[in-house]
Amino acid sequence: MTESQKSRVKQSFILGSLTSSAGIFLAKAIGLFYVVPFTSLATENNMIFYSSAYTFYSVLLQVCTAGLPYATAAVVAKYADRDDWRSVILVRKLSAGILMVSGFVMALFFVLASGSLSARVLGASATAEDIATMRTTFIILALALFIVPILSSYRGFYQGLKDLKVYANTQVIEQFARVIFLLGMGWVFVRLLKMNNIWAVYMAVLSTSVGALVGILYYVWYDRRHYGPVARAARAQTTEPVERNQLLMEIFAFGLPYLLSTIFGNSQTIINTRFFVPVTTGLGLNYDTAKLISGIIQVQCDKLTSIPQVLGIGFSAGIVPYMTTALEKNDITELRKNITDCLDTVLFIAVPVCFAMFALARPIYYVMYGGYNLDYGEICLSYAALLALVTTLTPICSSTMMTVRLRKESIVYLGVGFLVKCVTFYPLIKYIGYTGAILSSVLCSMTIIYLDLAKIKNRYGVVFGNTWKRFFKMLIACLCMNAVFAIFRIAGFRITDASRMLALGELAVYGISGVLVYLYVSSLMKLPQAIFGKSLKDILMAVLRRIIPGKRA
């Protein structure tokens, strides 16, 4: 491969992953801003019902999908690279059938287990009314466990074909439909019909199914325009497809390790959801306060920290087809570049975002959620900012391990991280306070990242020296950004002293100034050129051309 070809592959990989991340970012941004009116409709005291339901839903969804979307993407990429289109279509049919059946089974399980799960989550101090409310939330959300896996089968197929633009588009469309339904129906029940605030939570969990249905309809429309070439290539193919049983074995060989990795990878939220309220109340915290803080950590802070985490989701989706192709061609040099390019790019974007979230935790929380419980919000968000950085990297490291055929090791390392979470959860809460729950998650993720990167380095000879050097340069740029924040504070821009509307404008000044300083300082240190191989302007315009039809540089 020539240098120009390598450059194009690198740009294709980075742009594809950034495109995927951009779509997910827009979806998360929509999700971020709905939290403000949604919290007003549901009230902060009801947030624990919303967050707990989604924690169990996320885990059960990963169990019933068993990593099949990623497995589908990997196997489709493999056979598309070989021009075996009949096998590609067969993989699509098999994965769709499996996901439909497993989704139905898991939805039924969630309904049957909803009563016992509700009582365990809320602990011995819970009222019968709270338990009944939690159970109803679980039952409504169970519907999504049947619908969302069907949507995932479409995403896995087009991801394998490296069509990451539609992957990004459906994320936005699904979230947009979800938020419209969530806020619209929540307003109807709570404001118009004057029903209890918990109905806003019920509509919120139901909106997941509504958004997924809209996403499926979009893919059905997209199929009519883009599935035809694949079908025609399959009809023109003279060779036989791979045997059905062999394809099933390949799909599950990819998927089952993803299933186990997801269960371990979600250990942080599982343990927080299951044990936070019982442990903190057992250590003397008031039950209502424990519920409140749990909601702040798992809803308000989670929505904010999901901004940098979109990079982890986007690049996890982007690395699968490209690294699979590199391995199929035994191009280890390209594989190494994909790994380091991925880490460098994600760090360049995520580090300043997480640092700003830490440095501006109080004003950010105030602008988003108001002055109520501001002290709790500031403390939780400042700790969550560090968690946001490591949880952005964790899925990338785990997906890389899975893709480069280190699945057994990845599962073991995730298990080690799970043990770290379990061992540190109680003592950190006991001696540090409720923020110990967040710190235990940070230690869990840091353990996984270290073990994954060490194994990748040993197996494939990936050198992370330049990544470390660039990371420290990013920190220097962040310190310069923080100096600007300090100057604004000295000048009297306190943000939280103003109305929320005025505070939003002041926060925007902070943010824009900080970003400009970060980009300027990092450019002086040649970071964008070293990471992207081109200027920031060129990479931004390239991403916009992929996202916006007809966009020109």
N, C-alpha and C positions, 0 to 999 in steps of 0.2 A: 504494500500500500504506500502510495506516495505521500509526501508531507501535506500536499493540498487536500488529498483525499482524507487523511487523518483529521485535518482541520475541519473539513465539512462534517465528518462523522461526529466530532466533538461538539460542533455547533448544533448539529441536529439533536444530539442527546440532551444538551443543556437547554436548547430552545424548546424541545418537546416537553421536558420536565418542568421548565418555567411556565410553559403554556398551561400544562395541567395544574400547576400550583396557582397560576393566576385565576383560573376558573374556580378552583376550590376557595381561593382567597375571596373572590366576589361572593361566593356562597356563604362563607363564614362571616363576611362583612354584613351581609343581609341578616344573618343570624345574630350578629353582635348587636345591631341597632334595634332589633325587635325586642331584645331583653328589657329595654327601658320601659316601653309601654306595656309589655307583658307583665313585668314585675308590678306595675301599677294596678293592672287588672287582677293579678293573682295574689298579690302581697308577698312580702319576703318570707313570712312565716309558712307559706305553702310551698316554697321552693324545694324543700326536702322531698316532697312527694314527686315533683318533676325530676329532680336530679337522681334520686334513687331508682325510679322507674327506668330511666335511660341508662343507668349503669348496668343493671341486670339485662336490659334489652340489648345493649352493645355486646355483652359477653355471649348471650344466647344466639344473637345474630351471627357472630363469628363461629360459634359451634355448629350451627345448622348449615352455614355456607362452607365450613371446613376448609377455608382457604381456597375454595374452588375458583373464585374470580381471578386470583393471582395464578393459580394452577392453569386455568384456561388460557390466560394471557401467555404464560410461558410455553405451553404445548402448542398453541396456535402459532406463536412466533417461530417455534422450531420447524413446524411443517410448512408454514408459509415461506420460510427461507429455503426450503427444499422444493418449492412449487408443487407440493402435494395438497392440492386444494380439496380433494375429496375427503382427505383425512381432517382438514381444517373444518369442513362443514360437519363432519361426524362428531368432532370434539364439541362443537357448538351445541348440537342436539343432545349429546350425552350430558353436558354440564347443565343445560337448561332443565332437563328432566330430573336430574338428581337434586338440583336446588329447589325445584317446585315441591317435590315430595318431602325433603328434609325441612323445608320451611313450614309446611303444614304440621309435621310432627312436633317441631319445636314450639309452634304457636299453641298447640294443644297442651303441651307440657307446661308452658308458662301460665296458662289459665288454671290448670289443676294445682300448680304449686303456689299460686298467688297468695293464698291465705297464710300458709306457714312462713313464706318469705317476708310478708308484711310484718308479722309479729316479731320476727327475728331482727329485722332492720331497725325497728323503732325501740326495741328493748323493753325491759320489764316496766318501765315508767310510762309507757304509752297508754293512751286512752283507747277504748273500744272504737270510738268514732274515728280516731286517727288511723287505726288498723284497717277499718272498713274503707276509708278513703284511699289508703295506699293500695289495697286490693283492687278496688275499682280502676285505679290508674294502671295497674299491671294488666288487667283484663283488656282494657281498651287498646293498650300498646301491643298486645299479643297479635292483633291483626297485621301489624307491620311486619312481624316475623314471617308471615306468609308472602306478603307482597314484595318487600325489599329484595329478597334473594332472586326473584325473577328479574328485577331491574339489574342486579349484580351480574347475572349471566350475560346480558347484553354488553355491560361495561367490560367484562373480562375478554369478550370476543374482540371488540374493537381496540382494546388496549393491546392485545396480542398482534393486531395488524398495524400497530404504532400510530393509530388514529387517535392521538391524545386530545385533539381539539374537541371532538364530540364528547369525550370523557369530561372535559372541562365544561362544555356547554350544558350537559345534562345536570351537572352539579348545581349550576346557577339556576336553571329552570326548575329543578326539583325544590330547591330552597325557596325560590321566589313564590312558587305555588303554595308551599308549606306555610310561609309567613303570612301570606294574604289570608289563607283559611284560618290560621291560628289567631291573628289579631281580629279579623272580621267576625268570626263566630264567638270569640271570647268577648268582644264588645257587645254583641247581640245578647248573649246570655247574662253577662254581669251588669252592663250599663242599661240596656234596653229592657230586658225582662226582669232585672233586679234580682237575679238569683245569686246564690252563694259564690264567693270568689273562687272556690275550688273548681267551678265550671270552666274557668279560664285554663286551668291545668288540664282538665279533661279534653278540651278542644286542642290544647297544645300537643298532647300525645296522639290524638287522633289525626292531627295534621301530618304526621310522619307517613301514614298510609296514603293520605291524599297526595302529598308531594311525590311519593314513589309511583303512584298511578299515572300522574302527569308525566313523569320521566319515562315510563314505559311507553306511553302514547307517542312521545317524541321519538323514541328509538324505532317504533313501528313505522313512523313517517320517514325516518332517516334510512331505514332498511330499503325502502322502495327506491331510493336514489343511489345507494352505495353497496347493497348486497348483490346486485345484479352481476357486476364483473366477477365476483368470487364464484357465484353460481355458474356463470358461463365458462370460467376457467376449469371448474370441476367437471362440467359436462364434456369439455374438450379433452380432458385428461385420459390417457390410454392405460395408464398403470392402475393397479388395484390400490385402494386405500389400506391403511394399516388395520389389522384386525381389531374389532370392537373391544375385546377383552384386554388387548395390549394397551389400547388407548385409555381404558378405564384404569389400568394399573399405573400408567404414566400420570394420569390426572391425580389419582390419590397419592402417588409417590411425592408429587409436588404439594398437594393440598393438605394432607394430614400433618406434616410438620408445621405448616402455616397455622393449622388449627391449634396445635399444642403451643406454638409460640404466641398466639393471640391470647390464649387462656392465661399463660404466665405473664404476657405483656400487659394484660389488664389487671394484674394483681394489685396495683396501686389503688385503682378506683374501687375494686371489689372489696378490699380490706377497709378502705375509708368508709364506704357505704355501709358495710356490714357491722363494723365495730366502732366507728367514731362516736356515735351518740352513746352507746352503752359504756364505752371506756371513759369518755370525758365526764359523763354523769356519775359513774362509779368513783371517779377521782374528785368529785365535789362540785362539778359545774352544774348550774341549773339546767333542767331538761329543755325549757324553751330557748335558753341561750345556746345550748348545744345544737338544737335543731336549726336555729338561725345561722350559726357559724358554719354548720355543715352545708347549708344552702348557699352561703356566700362563697365558700371554697369550691363547691362542685357546680355552681351555676354562674354566678356573677364573675368570679375569677376565671373559671374555665372558659367562658365566652371570650374574655380578653386574651388569655394565653393561647387560645386556638388560632390567633392571628399568625404568629410565627410557626405554629405547628402545621399549618397548611403546606409548608415546604417539605416537611417530613412525609406527608401524605402524597403530595405531588411527585416528589422524587422517588418515593417508594414505588409508585405506579410507573414512573418513567424508566427506572433502571431495569425492570424485569425483561422487557423485550430486547433491549440493547445488550445487556450482559449475557442473556441467553444466546443471542446471535454470536457474540464474541467467543463464548465457550464452544459453540457448535463449530466455529471455524478455527478453534484452538489458537486464537489471537490473544495471548496473555498480555502482550504489551498494551493492546487496546483496552483490555479488561482493567488493567491497573490504572490507565488514564481515566476510565469511566468512574472508578471508585474515588480517586483523588479529586477529579473535577466536581463530582457530586458533593463531596464534603466541603470543598473550598467555596463552592457557590452558595450552599445552604448557610454556612457560617457567615459569609460576607453579608447576607441579608438578615439572618436571624440574630446575630450578636448585637447590632445596634438597636433592633426592635426590643429585645429582651432587656437590654441595659436601660433604655429609655423608660420601659415599663417599671423597672426597679426604681430609677431615679425620680420618676414622676408618679409614683403609685397613688399618693393621696389626691392630687388634682385629677388624675385620670378617673379614679373611682368616683370622685365628687361629680365630675361632668357627666359620667355615665349613669350613676345611680342616685345622685343627690347626697344631702348631708346626713341622712339617717344612717346610723351604724357606721359612720365614716371611719372611726378609729379601728374597728374590726376589719373593715374593708381595706384600709391602707396597709395594715400589718399582713393580712393574708395575701394581698396582691404583690407586695414586695418580695415575699418568700416564693410566691407562685411564679414570679418572673424568672428565677433561677431554674425552677422546675420546667418552665416553658422551653428553655434552651436545651436541656438534656433530653426532654421528651420529644423535641424536634429531631434530634439525632438518633434516638433509639430505634424508631421504626426503619430508618434508612439502613442502619447497621444490621438489623435483624433481616430485612428484606435482601440485603446484599449477601448475607450468610446463606440464606435459603437459595438464592439464585446461583451462587457459585459452588453449590453442592457441598455445603458445610451444614446441612440441616440438623444432623444429630448434635453437633457441637452447639449450634444455635439454641436448640431446645434446652440443653444442659445449662448453658449460660443464663438463659431466661429463668430457669429453675433456681439457679444460684441467686439471681436478682430477687426472685420471689422470697427466698429465705431471708435475704437481707431486709426486705420490707417487713416480713413477719417478726424478725428478731428485734428490729429497732423501733417498731411502731409504738409499743406500750412504754418502754423506758424513755423515749424522746418526749412523748406527751406528758409523762409523769414529771420529768425534770425540766423541760423547757416550756411546756404548755401546749395549747391546741395546735400551734404551728409545727410541733413535732411530727404531726401527721404528714405535713408537706415535706419536711426535711427527710423523713424516712423514704419518701418516694424519690427524692433527689438521689439519695444514696443507692437506691435500687437501680435507677437508670444509669448512674455513673459506673456501677459495677458491670452492667451489661455492655455498655459502650467500650469499656476498657478491655474486657475479655474478647469481644467480637473483633475489635481492631487488632489486637495482639495475634489472634488466630489467623486473620486475613493476611497480616504481614508475614507470618511464618509460612503459610501455605503458598501464597502467590508472590511473595517478595515485594509487596507494596511498601513503598517508602513514604512515611508520613512527615518527614523532616520539614519539607516546605510548607505543609499544612500547618504545622505548629508555629513556624515563623510568621506565616500570614495571620494566624489567629492572634498572636501577640501584637502585631501591627494594628489589627482591628480594635484591640483593647485600647491601644494608644489613641486611636481616632475617637473612640468612645469617651475617653477621659477629656479630650478636647471638646467633645460635644457637651459633656457635663459642665465644663467651665462656662459655656454659654448659658446653661441653665442657672448656674450660680450668679452670673452677672444680672440676669433678669430678676432673680429674687432680690438681689441687693438694690436693684432699681425700683423695687416695689410691686412687681407683678406676682402677687401671691396666689392668684387664681381662686382658691377656695374662699376668699373674702368677698368675691363678686357673685352676682347672680349666675345661674348655670349657663344662660345664654351668653353673657359676657365672658364667663369663664371658658366657654368653648372657643371663643375667638382668641383669648390669651393662650390657651393650650395649643391652638393651631400655630400661633407665633413661635412658641417653644419648639413644637415638633418640626416645623419647616426649617427653622434656624438650625436646629440640631442636625437634621438630615443633611443640609447643605454643608455644614462644617465637617460632618463625617465623610461625605463624598469628597470634599476638597482635600482633607488631610490624607484620606486613603489614596486619592489620585496622586498626591505628592509622593507617596510611598510606592507608587506603581502597582497597587493592588488590583484594580479592575483589569488592567492590561494583562497582568500575570494570570489571573483567574479565567477571564473570558476570552483572552486573545484579541480583544477589540475594545473600543471605548464604551462607556456606559450608555451613551446616546445611541450608538449603533445596536447594542444588544436590546435596549428598550424598544426601539423602532421595529426590530425583528420580531419581538414578542407581540407587539401591537398588530403587526401584519398578520400574524397567525390567529389572533383573537378576533379582530375586526375585519369582516369581509370587505375587500376592496381598499383596505388601508394601504397607503403608499408611504415610503420613507421620505 
